[in-house]
Amino acid sequence: MDEEIFKTDEDIQKLNGQLGTIKSEIDKVIVGQDKMVELMLIGLLCEGHVLIEGVPGVAKTLAAKLMARTIQTGFSRIQFTPDLMPADVLGSSVFNPETASFEYKRGPIFSNVILIDEINRAPAKTQSALFEVMEERQVTMDGNTYPMEFPFIVLATQNPIEQEGTYRLPEAQLDRFLFKIIVDYPTREEEVKILLSQQSESSSELLNKVQAVITNEDLLNFRRSINKVRIDPQLVSYIADIVQTTRNSANLFLGASPRASLALLRASKASAAIRGRNFVSPDDIKEMALPVLRHRLIRTPEKEMEGVSEDVIINQILSELEVPR
């Protein structure tokens, strides 16, 4: 048993070091936004989809592209628009006159890291095309099933301000995202660094500086290491208490699902691992609670009218629950 724990510690340290290399590569281009980059890395380790919300110009799309560049894997970008059809995402059957039969032509969703830009600009019909592939990592077309290759992660962006020509994402789709990351403006100091770093080099020159530093095999080993991260049974109960409380809260019309409990467990383990620990602490759970839960909850009409955000309600729940010692 001691030998197994030692091996786990060794794996976690290796993971921690390689993730530090990824951060260093991304920091060559992006100044600040450390929290967004860290949560995207955790999403990558958990193979969980990530929804990134922020106003234009805060490096949402750039961060997703840089993340893909640091991995020796496939990358695909899909720009969602109001006239986008499911076939534009999943692909369609095309008639081949040589064989006198239909052949399935795969769409851009068949890759490893998928960037969906402005996901809320496509109508419900197109959004529903993502349900199966995001949850089951496969596409069913004409009675045939086509599995996705490892890794498969969707990084989707949306703008919270400009709502003209946008569509609200269905709750069932939101629940398939591991995280919802809220991206704020950079600080004044960070903005000065951005201006200084880009005054002498173009965006394309900066992008070319970022190199692939890990492989798909590395990612697979990382996931195995995270599965070995230990969590005390009391902390498992703490996660269950948090999620159960959202279902019974007078401030919420809809609480979190069991999928949220599993997401919070996986994210907490990954959070511990990237900090070089092989065990989960209560702080890991608290830190992951906001990005895991905020998009899965629906406020009551009263709280919505009062302008009370999901984050405020989640923090209130965390403050009221007793933390295991």
Secondary structure, 3 states (H helix, E strand, C coil): CHHHHHHHHHHHHHHHHHHHHHHHHHHCCCCCCHHHHHHHHHHHHHCCEEEEECCCCCCHHHHHHHHHHCEECCEEEEECCCCCCHHHHHEEEEEECCCCEEEEEECCCCCCEEEEECHHHCCHHHHHCHHHHHHHCEEEECCEEEECCCCCEEEEEECCCCCCCCCCCCHHHHCCEEEEEECCCCCHHHHHHHHHHCCCCCHHHHHHCCCCCEEHHHHHHHHHHHHCCECCHHHHHHHHHHHHHHHHCCCEEECCCHHHHHHHHHHHHHHHHHCCCCECCHHHHHHHHHHHHCCCCEECHHHHHHCCCHHHHHHHHHHHCCCCC
